[in-house]
Every structure is written in structure tokens, then in C-alpha cells.
Amino acid sequence: MATDRGPVWRITPVAAPDGEVAAVVAGDPVRAWSTDISVADAPEVWPTGFAIPAARAGVALEVPRPLDPAWRAGVDANLAQAAEWWGGEDRLRVIEPRRGRFGARRARRRAQRSNPATGTALFFTGGVDSFFSLLCGAVRPSHLVFVAGYDVELTDEERLAATRASLEAVAAGVGAAAAVVSTDLRTHPAFAAVAWQHTHGAALATISHPLRPTIGTAVISPSWAESRMIPWGSRPDLDPRWSVPGRTEVLHGDASGGRFDRVRAIAAHPLVHEHLRVCWQNVTGTLNCGRCEKCVRTMVMLAGVDQLQH
């Protein structure tokens, strides 16, 4: 779609059953759903996911509801950084419905009265970074959330079943609730046009917003160490900017140490012995193939701290 302001991707909410949020974005459907945890729509859900792809494509987002001004400022800061690294526009162009002076006042009053949920979610894949955030991080999560459709495809039922079983066992082991949230965001044509390494932080933040009935704080596990930061889609400076103040706070986990430091910190824990999942090849029905570069590298690190055979 194009207007006198240039090309536009319209975000149109779609009526969805309980436990699901859905929209049509740039002409294609996208949705997120869960049977484990309450989900509810919010104005910033899909704009969070499509902000980077829209800036890269040079299009505006047309949204049906006004967006939080602090969220807008944070997104613009992230897009400015992304533009410096990878190109694209350095701010989010948005077409919002107009609201008059009294509407703006009501929005400010709602923000001041907001009472965010007290739950804390840790996005958890079972990898080294996830386990480090869970076992050594400053935040004790009430929920471990795995997003189906990101590193495990929605059609890979065998691996999803194994991942759910592992998630539930780890959650029970630390006294947290397990929740699988499924989404087809990663395969949406507009979103998939940008490299996952550039968008995965925003993709996780996207899922944090519909969890607002239960979750007030969502933690994204660290990738790179602070001393070795590179252009990447999830970083300590980027992730918190996807927050909506007073409703959903997005945090980046402790990135003070490197990967070997994290392996050493968690290697002796029984839950890690049973449930560590680092494989990204998805070549078998098991959680780790034991042959890919990431599996081998992790095994070398475990051997380095005398925990490989446990």
C-alpha cells in the first residue's frame, strides 16, 4: 500500500479467540497464542516486531491505536543504532489515529494509573545463556517462557514436544511456571526479509507485550559479553528500549561475563546436566545432535571445567 506519505504497511487487528492475538500486517496474517498463560492485545505488540523490517524497507507503519510515547522514543533510538550498523531509516515512521487534547490527557492519566502485573518471565530455550540467567541472574522468574516458532519451527512437533517436556521439568525444579507461546512472526514475509540476527531481540520483546495480564517484567538472556559487544539484535542497550513504562518492562540479562564464564557458573547444576540444549541444527528428534559446531564447542567448555561426563 502507498499513500502521499510513501509506502505503508498497515497493521489491522483481527478478532481472535481467547488465548490468541492476531493481526494482518502488510497484507499477511500474523498471530501469537498460548494455552499456558493469558495473552491480551496491546497497541505496541506488532509494531515492536515490525519496526526494524519497516525501517529497513523504508515504509511507514499505519497503526489502529495510538502508541506509547516513551515506547516510540525507545524504538527510534534502537532504529538509529540499527541504521548505523546495517542501514535503513533511523526512526519509525508511524501513521496513528488522531487524538485531541482531551484524548492525550486521558492517555497520560491511564499511564499514571497503570498497575502492571507482578509476574516476571524469563525467555528460556534451555541453552547456556538461558540457564545462566535462570541460575545466576539477579531476577528470579515466576515463569519460564519458550517461544515456539523461533529457534524451533512450528511444524517440528517432535522437537517441540521434547522442548516442552524439558521446559516443564526445569520450571518445576526451580519453582516457576512453564509457558509455551507460539507465533508465526518469524515466517511472516515482511519480518523474514531481515536477518534474524538483527531482529531476534525485538521478536522476543514482541511476545512480552501480550503477556501483560500476568507478566510485568520480561528478561531476555544475554548473548555477547559486555566486553565483546558487536552489532547484534539483542544487547543491554537495545532490549530495554522496547519497554512500555508502567506496563511491560523488558530487561537484558547479566552480560558481564563471556560464554566460558557462564558455562563454568552453571556446569555443576543437576538441571543443566539433564536439560542443557545448545543445538541449532535441528537435525534429529533429540535436543542436541552432538556434532554441530555449537554442540562441540559447548562440550569442549564442559570438559574444561570437568563436567562433560556428568
VENKAQUI-V411540 format. One record per residue. N is the residue number from 1. RES is the residue in one small letter. NEAR is the number of other C-alpha atoms within 10 Angstrom. Layout:
N	RES	NEAR
N	RES	NEAR
This chain:
1	m	10
2	a	11
3	t	8
4	d	6
5	r	10
6	g	10
7	p	15
8	v	21
9	w	21
10	r	20
11	i	21
12	t	18
13	p	20
14	v	13
15	a	10
16	a	14
17	p	9
18	d	12
19	g	17
20	e	20
21	v	23
22	a	20
23	a	21
24	v	16
25	v	23
26	a	19
27	g	14
28	d	12
29	p	17
30	v	20
31	r	18
32	a	25
33	w	25
34	s	19
35	t	13
36	d	13
37	i	19
38	s	18
39	v	24
40	a	17
41	d	20
42	a	15
43	p	16
44	e	22
45	v	22
46	w	28
47	p	23
48	t	23
49	g	23
50	f	26
51	a	25
52	i	28
53	p	20
54	a	26
55	a	23
56	r	19
57	a	17
58	g	17
59	v	22
60	a	22
61	l	23
62	e	19
63	v	21
64	p	14
65	r	16
66	p	16
67	l	18
68	d	16
69	p	12
70	a	14
71	w	18
72	r	22
73	a	15
74	g	19
75	v	26
76	d	22
77	a	19
78	n	25
79	l	24
80	a	18
81	q	17
82	a	24
83	a	17
84	e	13
85	w	13
86	w	13
87	g	14
88	g	19
89	e	21
90	d	20
91	r	24
92	l	24
93	r	19
94	v	20
95	i	17
96	e	13
97	p	12
98	r	10
99	r	12
100	g	9
101	r	8
102	f	9
103	g	11
104	a	13
105	r	12
106	r	12
107	a	15
108	r	14
109	r	11
110	r	12
111	a	15
112	q	11
113	r	10
114	s	12
115	n	11
116	p	17
117	a	16
118	t	14
119	g	17
120	t	23
121	a	28
122	l	26
123	f	25
124	f	26
125	t	24
126	g	23
127	g	17
128	v	26
129	d	24
130	s	25
131	f	27
132	f	25
133	s	26
134	l	25
135	l	16
136	c	15
137	g	16
138	a	10
139	v	18
140	r	18
141	p	24
142	s	20
143	h	23
144	l	27
145	v	26
146	f	25
147	v	24
148	a	23
149	g	19
150	y	18
151	d	15
152	v	18
153	e	18
154	l	16
155	t	10
156	d	13
157	e	12
158	e	12
159	r	19
160	l	21
161	a	12
162	a	13
163	t	22
164	r	17
165	a	14
166	s	21
167	l	23
168	e	16
169	a	18
170	v	25
171	a	22
172	a	13
173	g	11
174	v	16
175	g	13
176	a	18
177	a	19
178	a	23
179	a	23
180	v	22
181	v	21
182	s	20
183	t	24
184	d	16
185	l	22
186	r	21
187	t	15
188	h	17
189	p	15
190	a	18
191	f	20
192	a	14
193	a	13
194	v	16
195	a	11
196	w	16
197	q	11
198	h	18
199	t	24
200	h	18
201	g	23
202	a	25
203	a	24
204	l	23
205	a	29
206	t	22
207	i	25
208	s	27
209	h	29
210	p	26
211	l	25
212	r	23
213	p	18
214	t	19
215	i	25
216	g	23
217	t	25
218	a	31
219	v	30
220	i	26
221	s	28
222	p	24
223	s	21
224	w	20
225	a	17
226	e	15
227	s	10
228	r	10
229	m	12
230	i	11
231	p	14
232	w	18
233	g	20
234	s	24
235	r	23
236	p	20
237	d	12
238	l	22
239	d	24
240	p	24
241	r	23
242	w	30
243	s	26
244	v	21
245	p	18
246	g	15
247	r	18
248	t	24
249	e	23
250	v	24
251	l	24
252	h	21
253	g	25
254	d	21
255	a	23
256	s	13
257	g	14
258	g	16
259	r	18
260	f	15
261	d	13
262	r	20
263	v	23
264	r	17
265	a	16
266	i	23
267	a	23
268	a	16
269	h	13
270	p	13
271	l	19
272	v	20
273	h	15
274	e	12
275	h	19
276	l	21
277	r	22
278	v	22
279	c	21
280	w	15
281	q	16
282	n	16
283	v	13
284	t	10
285	g	14
286	t	14
287	l	22
288	n	19
289	c	18
290	g	15
291	r	12
292	c	15
293	e	12
294	k	16
295	c	17
296	v	15
297	r	14
298	t	21
299	m	17
300	v	15
301	m	19
302	l	20
303	a	13
304	g	13
305	v	14
306	d	13
307	q	18
308	l	15
309	q	8
310	h	12
